Amino acid sequence: MSQPKESALVAQALQSILEKSGQNCVTLPWADVYAIADRKHWTDKAHEETRYELHDRGITIGYGKHFVIVAKDEDFAPLKGASA
């Protein structure tokens, strides 16, 4: 495995996956995220830097135990009656 990719390149790749899917959100197993980033481990620094890069692109990211969710930062599935 080569040098880990910079967070801007990882964010660009994740944005591309989301856009190509045509969906409002996608889930990726951690193995795919590691491959995209050329990493064996995902550090706290990588979490934050990628989150900030995606935020600037109008995308949010959530890190789970087994999967990562990448979603448009939009109200694409509002819950009726939950807010005024």
PDB file with SEQRES, HELIX, SHEET and CRYST1 records, atoms N, CA, C and O in Angstrom:
SEQRES   1 A   84  MET SER GLN PRO LYS GLU SER ALA LEU VAL ALA GLN ALA          
SEQRES   2 A   84  LEU GLN SER ILE LEU GLU LYS SER GLY GLN ASN CYS VAL          
SEQRES   3 A   84  THR LEU PRO TRP ALA ASP VAL TYR ALA ILE ALA ASP ARG          
SEQRES   4 A   84  LYS HIS TRP THR ASP LYS ALA HIS GLU GLU THR ARG TYR          
SEQRES   5 A   84  GLU LEU HIS ASP ARG GLY ILE THR ILE GLY TYR GLY LYS          
SEQRES   6 A   84  HIS PHE VAL ILE VAL ALA LYS ASP GLU ASP PHE ALA PRO          
SEQRES   7 A   84  LEU LYS GLY ALA SER ALA                                      
HELIX    1 AA1 SER A    7  SER A   21  1                                  15    
HELIX    2 AA2 TRP A   30  ALA A   37  1                                   8    
HELIX    3 AA3 ASP A   44  ASP A   56  1                                  13    
SHEET    1 AA1 3 CYS A  25  PRO A  29  0                                        
SHEET    2 AA1 3 PHE A  67  LYS A  72 -1                                        
SHEET    3 AA1 3 ILE A  59  TYR A  63 -1                                        
CRYST1    1.000    1.000    1.000  90.00  90.00  90.00 P 1           1          
ATOM      1  N   MET A   1       0.848  -1.172   0.000  1.00  0.00           N  
ATOM      2  CA  MET A   1       0.000   0.000   0.000  1.00  0.00           C  
ATOM      3  C   MET A   1       0.894   1.236   0.000  1.00  0.00           C  
ATOM      4  O   MET A   1       1.881   1.290   0.734  1.00  0.00           O  
ATOM      5  N   SER A   2       0.560   2.205  -0.802  1.00  0.00           N  
ATOM      6  CA  SER A   2       1.352   3.426  -0.919  1.00  0.00           C  
ATOM      7  C   SER A   2       1.002   4.407   0.199  1.00  0.00           C  
ATOM      8  O   SER A   2       0.288   4.077   1.145  1.00  0.00           O  
ATOM      9  N   GLN A   3       1.518   5.600   0.060  1.00  0.00           N  
ATOM     10  CA  GLN A   3       1.235   6.680   1.015  1.00  0.00           C  
ATOM     11  C   GLN A   3      -0.269   6.957   1.031  1.00  0.00           C  
ATOM     12  O   GLN A   3      -0.886   7.006  -0.033  1.00  0.00           O  
ATOM     13  N   PRO A   4      -0.884   7.142   2.225  1.00  0.00           N  
ATOM     14  CA  PRO A   4      -2.317   7.463   2.267  1.00  0.00           C  
ATOM     15  C   PRO A   4      -2.635   8.720   1.461  1.00  0.00           C  
ATOM     16  O   PRO A   4      -1.850   9.666   1.418  1.00  0.00           O  
ATOM     17  N   LYS A   5      -3.797   8.706   0.828  1.00  0.00           N  
ATOM     18  CA  LYS A   5      -4.224   9.863   0.038  1.00  0.00           C  
ATOM     19  C   LYS A   5      -4.566  11.038   0.946  1.00  0.00           C  
ATOM     20  O   LYS A   5      -4.989  10.859   2.088  1.00  0.00           O  
ATOM     21  N   GLU A   6      -4.378  12.226   0.422  1.00  0.00           N  
ATOM     22  CA  GLU A   6      -4.778  13.431   1.145  1.00  0.00           C  
ATOM     23  C   GLU A   6      -6.298  13.447   1.271  1.00  0.00           C  
ATOM     24  O   GLU A   6      -7.007  12.888   0.434  1.00  0.00           O  
ATOM     25  N   SER A   7      -6.784  14.087   2.314  1.00  0.00           N  
ATOM     26  CA  SER A   7      -8.222  14.105   2.584  1.00  0.00           C  
ATOM     27  C   SER A   7      -9.019  14.720   1.438  1.00  0.00           C  
ATOM     28  O   SER A   7     -10.151  14.303   1.193  1.00  0.00           O  
ATOM     29  N   ALA A   8      -8.465  15.690   0.738  1.00  0.00           N  
ATOM     30  CA  ALA A   8      -9.185  16.297  -0.390  1.00  0.00           C  
ATOM     31  C   ALA A   8      -9.422  15.274  -1.498  1.00  0.00           C  
ATOM     32  O   ALA A   8     -10.476  15.287  -2.133  1.00  0.00           O  
ATOM     33  N   LEU A   9      -8.460  14.395  -1.735  1.00  0.00           N  
ATOM     34  CA  LEU A   9      -8.625  13.363  -2.765  1.00  0.00           C  
ATOM     35  C   LEU A   9      -9.614  12.291  -2.323  1.00  0.00           C  
ATOM     36  O   LEU A   9     -10.384  11.776  -3.133  1.00  0.00           O  
ATOM     37  N   VAL A  10      -9.590  11.959  -1.039  1.00  0.00           N  
ATOM     38  CA  VAL A  10     -10.550  10.992  -0.503  1.00  0.00           C  
ATOM     39  C   VAL A  10     -11.958  11.574  -0.607  1.00  0.00           C  
ATOM     40  O   VAL A  10     -12.885  10.889  -1.037  1.00  0.00           O  
ATOM     41  N   ALA A  11     -12.117  12.831  -0.215  1.00  0.00           N  
ATOM     42  CA  ALA A  11     -13.424  13.492  -0.295  1.00  0.00           C  
ATOM     43  C   ALA A  11     -13.915  13.550  -1.737  1.00  0.00           C  
ATOM     44  O   ALA A  11     -15.096  13.330  -2.003  1.00  0.00           O  
ATOM     45  N   GLN A  12     -13.020  13.844  -2.655  1.00  0.00           N  
ATOM     46  CA  GLN A  12     -13.386  13.897  -4.072  1.00  0.00           C  
ATOM     47  C   GLN A  12     -13.879  12.535  -4.553  1.00  0.00           C  
ATOM     48  O   GLN A  12     -14.870  12.455  -5.279  1.00  0.00           O  
ATOM     49  N   ALA A  13     -13.196  11.468  -4.154  1.00  0.00           N  
ATOM     50  CA  ALA A  13     -13.596  10.118  -4.548  1.00  0.00           C  
ATOM     51  C   ALA A  13     -14.955   9.751  -3.950  1.00  0.00           C  
ATOM     52  O   ALA A  13     -15.802   9.178  -4.635  1.00  0.00           O  
ATOM     53  N   LEU A  14     -15.164  10.081  -2.678  1.00  0.00           N  
ATOM     54  CA  LEU A  14     -16.445   9.783  -2.034  1.00  0.00           C  
ATOM     55  C   LEU A  14     -17.576  10.597  -2.656  1.00  0.00           C  
ATOM     56  O   LEU A  14     -18.679  10.085  -2.845  1.00  0.00           O  
ATOM     57  N   GLN A  15     -17.309  11.846  -2.971  1.00  0.00           N  
ATOM     58  CA  GLN A  15     -18.303  12.682  -3.641  1.00  0.00           C  
ATOM     59  C   GLN A  15     -18.668  12.084  -4.994  1.00  0.00           C  
ATOM     60  O   GLN A  15     -19.844  12.050  -5.358  1.00  0.00           O  
ATOM     61  N   SER A  16     -17.698  11.624  -5.725  1.00  0.00           N  
ATOM     62  CA  SER A  16     -17.931  11.021  -7.036  1.00  0.00           C  
ATOM     63  C   SER A  16     -18.792   9.764  -6.921  1.00  0.00           C  
ATOM     64  O   SER A  16     -19.701   9.557  -7.725  1.00  0.00           O  
ATOM     65  N   ILE A  17     -18.511   8.935  -5.937  1.00  0.00           N  
ATOM     66  CA  ILE A  17     -19.305   7.722  -5.711  1.00  0.00           C  
ATOM     67  C   ILE A  17     -20.753   8.097  -5.420  1.00  0.00           C  
ATOM     68  O   ILE A  17     -21.677   7.501  -5.974  1.00  0.00           O  
ATOM     69  N   LEU A  18     -20.949   9.085  -4.549  1.00  0.00           N  
ATOM     70  CA  LEU A  18     -22.301   9.531  -4.203  1.00  0.00           C  
ATOM     71  C   LEU A  18     -23.023  10.066  -5.433  1.00  0.00           C  
ATOM     72  O   LEU A  18     -24.174   9.705  -5.678  1.00  0.00           O  
ATOM     73  N   GLU A  19     -22.367  10.915  -6.202  1.00  0.00           N  
ATOM     74  CA  GLU A  19     -22.996  11.501  -7.391  1.00  0.00           C  
ATOM     75  C   GLU A  19     -23.332  10.442  -8.432  1.00  0.00           C  
ATOM     76  O   GLU A  19     -24.411  10.479  -9.024  1.00  0.00           O  
ATOM     77  N   LYS A  20     -22.428   9.503  -8.662  1.00  0.00           N  
ATOM     78  CA  LYS A  20     -22.662   8.450  -9.656  1.00  0.00           C  
ATOM     79  C   LYS A  20     -23.790   7.513  -9.247  1.00  0.00           C  
ATOM     80  O   LYS A  20     -24.444   6.916 -10.102  1.00  0.00           O  
ATOM     81  N   SER A  21     -24.021   7.382  -7.941  1.00  0.00           N  
ATOM     82  CA  SER A  21     -25.077   6.491  -7.460  1.00  0.00           C  
ATOM     83  C   SER A  21     -26.468   7.031  -7.789  1.00  0.00           C  
ATOM     84  O   SER A  21     -27.420   6.263  -7.925  1.00  0.00           O  
ATOM     85  N   GLY A  22     -26.583   8.359  -7.916  1.00  0.00           N  
ATOM     86  CA  GLY A  22     -27.889   8.967  -8.145  1.00  0.00           C  
ATOM     87  C   GLY A  22     -28.772   8.963  -6.904  1.00  0.00           C  
ATOM     88  O   GLY A  22     -29.952   9.303  -6.977  1.00  0.00           O  
ATOM     89  N   GLN A  23     -28.210   8.585  -5.778  1.00  0.00           N  
ATOM     90  CA  GLN A  23     -28.954   8.506  -4.522  1.00  0.00           C  
ATOM     91  C   GLN A  23     -28.617   9.707  -3.638  1.00  0.00           C  
ATOM     92  O   GLN A  23     -27.694  10.470  -3.924  1.00  0.00           O  
ATOM     93  N   ASN A  24     -29.381   9.854  -2.570  1.00  0.00           N  
ATOM     94  CA  ASN A  24     -29.099  10.903  -1.593  1.00  0.00           C  
ATOM     95  C   ASN A  24     -28.022  10.481  -0.604  1.00  0.00           C  
ATOM     96  O   ASN A  24     -27.359  11.321   0.004  1.00  0.00           O  
ATOM     97  N   CYS A  25     -27.854   9.162  -0.449  1.00  0.00           N  
ATOM     98  CA  CYS A  25     -26.812   8.654   0.436  1.00  0.00           C  
ATOM     99  C   CYS A  25     -26.373   7.272  -0.033  1.00  0.00           C  
ATOM    100  O   CYS A  25     -27.106   6.558  -0.716  1.00  0.00           O  
ATOM    101  N   VAL A  26     -25.167   6.926   0.354  1.00  0.00           N  
ATOM    102  CA  VAL A  26     -24.628   5.595   0.062  1.00  0.00           C  
ATOM    103  C   VAL A  26     -23.936   5.079   1.320  1.00  0.00           C  
ATOM    104  O   VAL A  26     -23.483   5.854   2.162  1.00  0.00           O  
ATOM    105  N   THR A  27     -23.866   3.767   1.427  1.00  0.00           N  
ATOM    106  CA  THR A  27     -23.094   3.148   2.498  1.00  0.00           C  
ATOM    107  C   THR A  27     -21.952   2.373   1.867  1.00  0.00           C  
ATOM    108  O   THR A  27     -22.094   1.760   0.810  1.00  0.00           O  
ATOM    109  N   LEU A  28     -20.828   2.419   2.541  1.00  0.00           N  
ATOM    110  CA  LEU A  28     -19.632   1.726   2.063  1.00  0.00           C  
ATOM    111  C   LEU A  28     -19.047   0.907   3.205  1.00  0.00           C  
ATOM    112  O   LEU A  28     -18.928   1.412   4.321  1.00  0.00           O  
ATOM    113  N   PRO A  29     -18.681  -0.342   2.952  1.00  0.00           N  
ATOM    114  CA  PRO A  29     -17.975  -1.086   3.995  1.00  0.00           C  
ATOM    115  C   PRO A  29     -16.605  -0.453   4.224  1.00  0.00           C  
ATOM    116  O   PRO A  29     -16.027   0.148   3.318  1.00  0.00           O  
ATOM    117  N   TRP A  30     -16.104  -0.593   5.426  1.00  0.00           N  
ATOM    118  CA  TRP A  30     -14.817   0.014   5.752  1.00  0.00           C  
ATOM    119  C   TRP A  30     -13.719  -0.419   4.790  1.00  0.00           C  
ATOM    120  O   TRP A  30     -12.836   0.378   4.473  1.00  0.00           O  
ATOM    121  N   ALA A  31     -13.754  -1.653   4.323  1.00  0.00           N  
ATOM    122  CA  ALA A  31     -12.720  -2.132   3.392  1.00  0.00           C  
ATOM    123  C   ALA A  31     -12.663  -1.258   2.144  1.00  0.00           C  
ATOM    124  O   ALA A  31     -11.580  -0.980   1.630  1.00  0.00           O  
ATOM    125  N   ASP A  32     -13.816  -0.827   1.657  1.00  0.00           N  
ATOM    126  CA  ASP A  32     -13.854   0.047   0.482  1.00  0.00           C  
ATOM    127  C   ASP A  32     -13.279   1.428   0.800  1.00  0.00           C  
ATOM    128  O   ASP A  32     -12.564   2.012  -0.014  1.00  0.00           O  
ATOM    129  N   VAL A  33     -13.594   1.940   1.978  1.00  0.00           N  
ATOM    130  CA  VAL A  33     -13.083   3.254   2.378  1.00  0.00           C  
ATOM    131  C   VAL A  33     -11.561   3.198   2.523  1.00  0.00           C  
ATOM    132  O   VAL A  33     -10.858   4.109   2.085  1.00  0.00           O  
ATOM    133  N   TYR A  34     -11.060   2.130   3.137  1.00  0.00           N  
ATOM    134  CA  TYR A  34      -9.609   1.963   3.251  1.00  0.00           C  
ATOM    135  C   TYR A  34      -8.964   1.931   1.873  1.00  0.00           C  
ATOM    136  O   TYR A  34      -7.920   2.547   1.662  1.00  0.00           O  
ATOM    137  N   ALA A  35      -9.573   1.222   0.938  1.00  0.00           N  
ATOM    138  CA  ALA A  35      -9.022   1.127  -0.418  1.00  0.00           C  
ATOM    139  C   ALA A  35      -9.029   2.489  -1.110  1.00  0.00           C  
ATOM    140  O   ALA A  35      -8.058   2.856  -1.772  1.00  0.00           O  
ATOM    141  N   ILE A  36     -10.113   3.231  -0.960  1.00  0.00           N  
ATOM    142  CA  ILE A  36     -10.213   4.564  -1.566  1.00  0.00           C  
ATOM    143  C   ILE A  36      -9.109   5.475  -1.032  1.00  0.00           C  
ATOM    144  O   ILE A  36      -8.513   6.247  -1.783  1.00  0.00           O  
ATOM    145  N   ALA A  37      -8.845   5.380   0.259  1.00  0.00           N  
ATOM    146  CA  ALA A  37      -7.879   6.266   0.916  1.00  0.00           C  
ATOM    147  C   ALA A  37      -6.451   5.716   0.917  1.00  0.00           C  
ATOM    148  O   ALA A  37      -5.529   6.387   1.380  1.00  0.00           O  
ATOM    149  N   ASP A  38      -6.268   4.503   0.403  1.00  0.00           N  
ATOM    150  CA  ASP A  38      -4.952   3.849   0.471  1.00  0.00           C  
ATOM    151  C   ASP A  38      -4.452   3.784   1.908  1.00  0.00           C  
ATOM    152  O   ASP A  38      -3.311   4.139   2.200  1.00  0.00           O  
ATOM    153  N   ARG A  39      -5.331   3.321   2.806  1.00  0.00           N  
ATOM    154  CA  ARG A  39      -4.991   3.227   4.230  1.00  0.00           C  
ATOM    155  C   ARG A  39      -5.266   1.822   4.745  1.00  0.00           C  
ATOM    156  O   ARG A  39      -6.107   1.094   4.217  1.00  0.00           O  
ATOM    157  N   LYS A  40      -4.533   1.467   5.792  1.00  0.00           N  
ATOM    158  CA  LYS A  40      -4.803   0.227   6.525  1.00  0.00           C  
ATOM    159  C   LYS A  40      -5.644   0.523   7.762  1.00  0.00           C  
ATOM    160  O   LYS A  40      -6.388  -0.332   8.241  1.00  0.00           O  
ATOM    161  N   HIS A  41      -5.516   1.746   8.270  1.00  0.00           N  
ATOM    162  CA  HIS A  41      -6.252   2.183   9.460  1.00  0.00           C  
ATOM    163  C   HIS A  41      -6.776   3.589   9.216  1.00  0.00           C  
ATOM    164  O   HIS A  41      -6.189   4.359   8.456  1.00  0.00           O  
ATOM    165  N   TRP A  42      -7.878   3.914   9.863  1.00  0.00           N  
ATOM    166  CA  TRP A  42      -8.488   5.230   9.716  1.00  0.00           C  
ATOM    167  C   TRP A  42      -8.260   5.976  11.020  1.00  0.00           C  
ATOM    168  O   TRP A  42      -8.858   5.635  12.040  1.00  0.00           O  
ATOM    169  N   THR A  43      -7.413   6.980  11.000  1.00  0.00           N  
ATOM    170  CA  THR A  43      -7.056   7.723  12.207  1.00  0.00           C  
ATOM    171  C   THR A  43      -8.093   8.802  12.523  1.00  0.00           C  
ATOM    172  O   THR A  43      -8.906   9.168  11.675  1.00  0.00           O  
ATOM    173  N   ASP A  44      -8.048   9.300  13.753  1.00  0.00           N  
ATOM    174  CA  ASP A  44      -8.933  10.408  14.127  1.00  0.00           C  
ATOM    175  C   ASP A  44      -8.685  11.612  13.225  1.00  0.00           C  
ATOM    176  O   ASP A  44      -9.624  12.303  12.829  1.00  0.00           O  
ATOM    177  N   LYS A  45      -7.424  11.858  12.904  1.00  0.00           N  
ATOM    178  CA  LYS A  45      -7.084  12.978  12.029  1.00  0.00           C  
ATOM    179  C   LYS A  45      -7.712  12.783  10.648  1.00  0.00           C  
ATOM    180  O   LYS A  45      -8.240  13.733  10.070  1.00  0.00           O  
ATOM    181  N   ALA A  46      -7.658  11.575  10.123  1.00  0.00           N  
ATOM    182  CA  ALA A  46      -8.268  11.288   8.817  1.00  0.00           C  
ATOM    183  C   ALA A  46      -9.783  11.489   8.878  1.00  0.00           C  
ATOM    184  O   ALA A  46     -10.382  12.015   7.941  1.00  0.00           O  
ATOM    185  N   HIS A  47     -10.401  11.065   9.994  1.00  0.00           N  
ATOM    186  CA  HIS A  47     -11.842  11.282  10.192  1.00  0.00           C  
ATOM    187  C   HIS A  47     -12.173  12.761  10.029  1.00  0.00           C  
ATOM    188  O   HIS A  47     -13.009  13.143   9.210  1.00  0.00           O  
ATOM    189  N   GLU A  48     -11.504  13.573  10.822  1.00  0.00           N  
ATOM    190  CA  GLU A  48     -11.818  14.998  10.858  1.00  0.00           C  
ATOM    191  C   GLU A  48     -11.502  15.708   9.547  1.00  0.00           C  
ATOM    192  O   GLU A  48     -12.310  16.495   9.053  1.00  0.00           O  
ATOM    193  N   GLU A  49     -10.347  15.435   8.991  1.00  0.00           N  
ATOM    194  CA  GLU A  49      -9.979  16.107   7.743  1.00  0.00           C  
ATOM    195  C   GLU A  49     -10.938  15.752   6.610  1.00  0.00           C  
ATOM    196  O   GLU A  49     -11.316  16.618   5.820  1.00  0.00           O  
ATOM    197  N   THR A  50     -11.328  14.494   6.530  1.00  0.00           N  
ATOM    198  CA  THR A  50     -12.268  14.074   5.484  1.00  0.00           C  
ATOM    199  C   THR A  50     -13.638  14.688   5.731  1.00  0.00           C  
ATOM    200  O   THR A  50     -14.302  15.129   4.794  1.00  0.00           O  
ATOM    201  N   ARG A  51     -14.060  14.717   6.982  1.00  0.00           N  
ATOM    202  CA  ARG A  51     -15.355  15.329   7.336  1.00  0.00           C  
ATOM    203  C   ARG A  51     -15.383  16.801   6.918  1.00  0.00           C  
ATOM    204  O   ARG A  51     -16.370  17.259   6.343  1.00  0.00           O  
ATOM    205  N   TYR A  52     -14.317  17.540   7.199  1.00  0.00           N  
ATOM    206  CA  TYR A  52     -14.261  18.961   6.831  1.00  0.00           C  
ATOM    207  C   TYR A  52     -14.262  19.152   5.317  1.00  0.00           C  
ATOM    208  O   TYR A  52     -14.939  20.040   4.799  1.00  0.00           O  
ATOM    209  N   GLU A  53     -13.513  18.327   4.620  1.00  0.00           N  
ATOM    210  CA  GLU A  53     -13.471  18.422   3.152  1.00  0.00           C  
ATOM    211  C   GLU A  53     -14.852  18.165   2.556  1.00  0.00           C  
ATOM    212  O   GLU A  53     -15.281  18.878   1.649  1.00  0.00           O  
ATOM    213  N   LEU A  54     -15.543  17.151   3.063  1.00  0.00           N  
ATOM    214  CA  LEU A  54     -16.877  16.837   2.547  1.00  0.00           C  
ATOM    215  C   LEU A  54     -17.878  17.924   2.928  1.00  0.00           C  
ATOM    216  O   LEU A  54     -18.755  18.268   2.136  1.00  0.00           O  
ATOM    217  N   HIS A  55     -17.750  18.462   4.134  1.00  0.00           N  
ATOM    218  CA  HIS A  55     -18.646  19.535   4.580  1.00  0.00           C  
ATOM    219  C   HIS A  55     -18.590  20.707   3.602  1.00  0.00           C  
ATOM    220  O   HIS A  55     -19.618  21.289   3.255  1.00  0.00           O  
ATOM    221  N   ASP A  56     -17.388  21.043   3.167  1.00  0.00           N  
ATOM    222  CA  ASP A  56     -17.226  22.141   2.205  1.00  0.00           C  
ATOM    223  C   ASP A  56     -17.894  21.834   0.868  1.00  0.00           C  
ATOM    224  O   ASP A  56     -18.169  22.746   0.088  1.00  0.00           O  
ATOM    225  N   ARG A  57     -18.154  20.559   0.600  1.00  0.00           N  
ATOM    226  CA  ARG A  57     -18.782  20.129  -0.656  1.00  0.00           C  
ATOM    227  C   ARG A  57     -20.286  19.863  -0.490  1.00  0.00           C  
ATOM    228  O   ARG A  57     -20.944  19.398  -1.420  1.00  0.00           O  
ATOM    229  N   GLY A  58     -20.827  20.162   0.708  1.00  0.00           N  
ATOM    230  CA  GLY A  58     -22.248  19.941   0.953  1.00  0.00           C  
ATOM    231  C   GLY A  58     -22.592  18.481   1.179  1.00  0.00           C  
ATOM    232  O   GLY A  58     -23.697  18.036   0.870  1.00  0.00           O  
ATOM    233  N   ILE A  59     -21.639  17.742   1.719  1.00  0.00           N  
ATOM    234  CA  ILE A  59     -21.818  16.309   1.959  1.00  0.00           C  
ATOM    235  C   ILE A  59     -21.456  16.023   3.407  1.00  0.00           C  
ATOM    236  O   ILE A  59     -20.538  16.627   3.961  1.00  0.00           O  
ATOM    237  N   THR A  60     -22.186  15.097   4.012  1.00  0.00           N  
ATOM    238  CA  THR A  60     -21.881  14.693   5.377  1.00  0.00           C  
ATOM    239  C   THR A  60     -21.441  13.235   5.371  1.00  0.00           C  
ATOM    240  O   THR A  60     -21.788  12.474   4.467  1.00  0.00           O  
ATOM    241  N   ILE A  61     -20.674  12.853   6.388  1.00  0.00           N  
ATOM    242  CA  ILE A  61     -20.178  11.484   6.488  1.00  0.00           C  
ATOM    243  C   ILE A  61     -20.387  10.999   7.909  1.00  0.00           C  
ATOM    244  O   ILE A  61     -20.190  11.746   8.867  1.00  0.00           O  
ATOM    245  N   GLY A  62     -20.784   9.753   8.039  1.00  0.00           N  
ATOM    246  CA  GLY A  62     -20.961   9.136   9.344  1.00  0.00           C  
ATOM    247  C   GLY A  62     -20.164   7.849   9.399  1.00  0.00           C  
ATOM    248  O   GLY A  62     -20.175   7.052   8.461  1.00  0.00           O  
ATOM    249  N   TYR A  63     -19.476   7.659  10.508  1.00  0.00           N  
ATOM    250  CA  TYR A  63     -18.612   6.500  10.668  1.00  0.00           C  
ATOM    251  C   TYR A  63     -19.251   5.507  11.627  1.00  0.00           C  
ATOM    252  O   TYR A  63     -19.443   5.812  12.804  1.00  0.00           O  
ATOM    253  N   GLY A  64     -19.576   4.338  11.136  1.00  0.00           N  
ATOM    254  CA  GLY A  64     -20.114   3.279  11.972  1.00  0.00           C  
ATOM    255  C   GLY A  64     -19.064   2.220  12.242  1.00  0.00           C  
ATOM    256  O   GLY A  64     -17.916   2.345  11.814  1.00  0.00           O  
ATOM    257  N   LYS A  65     -19.457   1.190  12.944  1.00  0.00           N  
ATOM    258  CA  LYS A  65     -18.524   0.113  13.267  1.00  0.00           C  
ATOM    259  C   LYS A  65     -18.155  -0.696  12.026  1.00  0.00           C  
ATOM    260  O   LYS A  65     -16.997  -1.080  11.861  1.00  0.00           O  
ATOM    261  N   HIS A  66     -19.127  -0.958  11.155  1.00  0.00           N  
ATOM    262  CA  HIS A  66     -18.898  -1.797   9.984  1.00  0.00           C  
ATOM    263  C   HIS A  66     -19.027  -1.057   8.658  1.00  0.00           C  
ATOM    264  O   HIS A  66     -18.491  -1.502   7.643  1.00  0.00           O  
ATOM    265  N   PHE A  67     -19.723   0.051   8.662  1.00  0.00           N  
ATOM    266  CA  PHE A  67     -19.985   0.791   7.429  1.00  0.00           C  
ATOM    267  C   PHE A  67     -19.791   2.289   7.636  1.00  0.00           C  
ATOM    268  O   PHE A  67     -19.825   2.797   8.757  1.00  0.00           O  
ATOM    269  N   VAL A  68     -19.587   2.969   6.526  1.00  0.00           N  
ATOM    270  CA  VAL A  68     -19.503   4.427   6.494  1.00  0.00           C  
ATOM    271  C   VAL A  68     -20.654   4.904   5.622  1.00  0.00           C  
ATOM    272  O   VAL A  68     -20.894   4.346   4.551  1.00  0.00           O  
ATOM    273  N   ILE A  69     -21.363   5.927   6.070  1.00  0.00           N  
ATOM    274  CA  ILE A  69     -22.448   6.493   5.277  1.00  0.00           C  
ATOM    275  C   ILE A  69     -22.008   7.864   4.765  1.00  0.00           C  
ATOM    276  O   ILE A  69     -21.477   8.684   5.514  1.00  0.00           O  
ATOM    277  N   VAL A  70     -22.237   8.087   3.495  1.00  0.00           N  
ATOM    278  CA  VAL A  70     -21.920   9.359   2.845  1.00  0.00           C  
ATOM    279  C   VAL A  70     -23.238   9.881   2.288  1.00  0.00           C  
ATOM    280  O   VAL A  70     -23.909   9.180   1.530  1.00  0.00           O  
ATOM    281  N   ALA A  71     -23.617  11.106   2.655  1.00  0.00           N  
ATOM    282  CA  ALA A  71     -24.929  11.622   2.274  1.00  0.00           C  
ATOM    283  C   ALA A  71     -24.878  13.097   1.914  1.00  0.00           C  
ATOM    284  O   ALA A  71     -24.025  13.847   2.388  1.00  0.00           O  
ATOM    285  N   LYS A  72     -25.817  13.491   1.061  1.00  0.00           N  
ATOM    286  CA  LYS A  72     -25.991  14.912   0.767  1.00  0.00           C  
ATOM    287  C   LYS A  72     -26.431  15.602   2.053  1.00  0.00           C  
ATOM    288  O   LYS A  72     -27.236  15.050   2.804  1.00  0.00           O  
ATOM    289  N   ASP A  73     -25.923  16.776   2.311  1.00  0.00           N  
ATOM    290  CA  ASP A  73     -26.305  17.534   3.499  1.00  0.00           C  
ATOM    291  C   ASP A  73     -27.567  18.323   3.172  1.00  0.00           C  
ATOM    292  O   ASP A  73     -27.568  19.551   3.100  1.00  0.00           O  
ATOM    293  N   GLU A  74     -28.650  17.557   2.977  1.00  0.00           N  
ATOM    294  CA  GLU A  74     -29.957  18.113   2.612  1.00  0.00           C  
ATOM    295  C   GLU A  74     -31.036  17.389   3.405  1.00  0.00           C  
ATOM    296  O   GLU A  74     -30.794  16.310   3.947  1.00  0.00           O  
ATOM    297  N   ASP A  75     -32.197  17.966   3.473  1.00  0.00           N  
ATOM    298  CA  ASP A  75     -33.335  17.349   4.152  1.00  0.00           C  
ATOM    299  C   ASP A  75     -34.090  16.474   3.150  1.00  0.00           C  
ATOM    300  O   ASP A  75     -35.225  16.778   2.782  1.00  0.00           O  
ATOM    301  N   PHE A  76     -33.454  15.393   2.715  1.00  0.00           N  
ATOM    302  CA  PHE A  76     -34.025  14.557   1.658  1.00  0.00           C  
ATOM    303  C   PHE A  76     -35.036  13.533   2.162  1.00  0.00           C  
ATOM    304  O   PHE A  76     -35.732  12.921   1.352  1.00  0.00           O  
ATOM    305  N   ALA A  77     -35.137  13.330   3.465  1.00  0.00           N  
ATOM    306  CA  ALA A  77     -36.107  12.385   4.010  1.00  0.00           C  
ATOM    307  C   ALA A  77     -36.691  12.935   5.308  1.00  0.00           C  
ATOM    308  O   ALA A  77     -36.479  12.360   6.376  1.00  0.00           O  
ATOM    309  N   PRO A  78     -37.433  14.057   5.222  1.00  0.00           N  
ATOM    310  CA  PRO A  78     -37.952  14.673   6.444  1.00  0.00           C  
ATOM    311  C   PRO A  78     -38.976  13.779   7.147  1.00  0.00           C  
ATOM    312  O   PRO A  78     -39.749  13.069   6.503  1.00  0.00           O  
ATOM    313  N   LEU A  79     -38.964  13.829   8.453  1.00  0.00           N  
ATOM    314  CA  LEU A  79     -39.906  13.088   9.269  1.00  0.00           C  
ATOM    315  C   LEU A  79     -41.087  14.001   9.559  1.00  0.00           C  
ATOM    316  O   LEU A  79     -40.927  15.045  10.192  1.00  0.00           O  
ATOM    317  N   LYS A  80     -42.264  13.614   9.102  1.00  0.00           N  
ATOM    318  CA  LYS A  80     -43.452  14.453   9.285  1.00  0.00           C  
ATOM    319  C   LYS A  80     -43.776  14.603  10.766  1.00  0.00           C  
ATOM    320  O   LYS A  80     -43.777  13.632  11.523  1.00  0.00           O  
ATOM    321  N   GLY A  81     -44.051  15.843  11.158  1.00  0.00           N  
ATOM    322  CA  GLY A  81     -44.441  16.127  12.526  1.00  0.00           C  
ATOM    323  C   GLY A  81     -43.286  16.227  13.506  1.00  0.00           C  
ATOM    324  O   GLY A  81     -43.512  16.426  14.699  1.00  0.00           O  
ATOM    325  N   ALA A  82     -42.050  16.094  13.032  1.00  0.00           N  
ATOM    326  CA  ALA A  82     -40.906  16.136  13.943  1.00  0.00           C  
ATOM    327  C   ALA A  82     -40.439  17.553  14.232  1.00  0.00           C  
ATOM    328  O   ALA A  82     -39.800  17.796  15.255  1.00  0.00           O  
ATOM    329  N   SER A  83     -40.750  18.489  13.348  1.00  0.00           N  
ATOM    330  CA  SER A  83     -40.346  19.879  13.580  1.00  0.00           C  
ATOM    331  C   SER A  83     -41.456  20.810  13.124  1.00  0.00           C  
ATOM    332  O   SER A  83     -42.359  20.418  12.386  1.00  0.00           O  
ATOM    333  N   ALA A  84     -41.369  22.033  13.573  1.00  0.00           N  
ATOM    334  CA  ALA A  84     -42.427  23.008  13.255  1.00  0.00           C  
ATOM    335  C   ALA A  84     -42.389  23.444  11.823  1.00  0.00           C  
ATOM    336  O   ALA A  84     -43.211  24.258  11.403  1.00  0.00           O  
TER     337      ALA A  84                                                      
END                                                                             
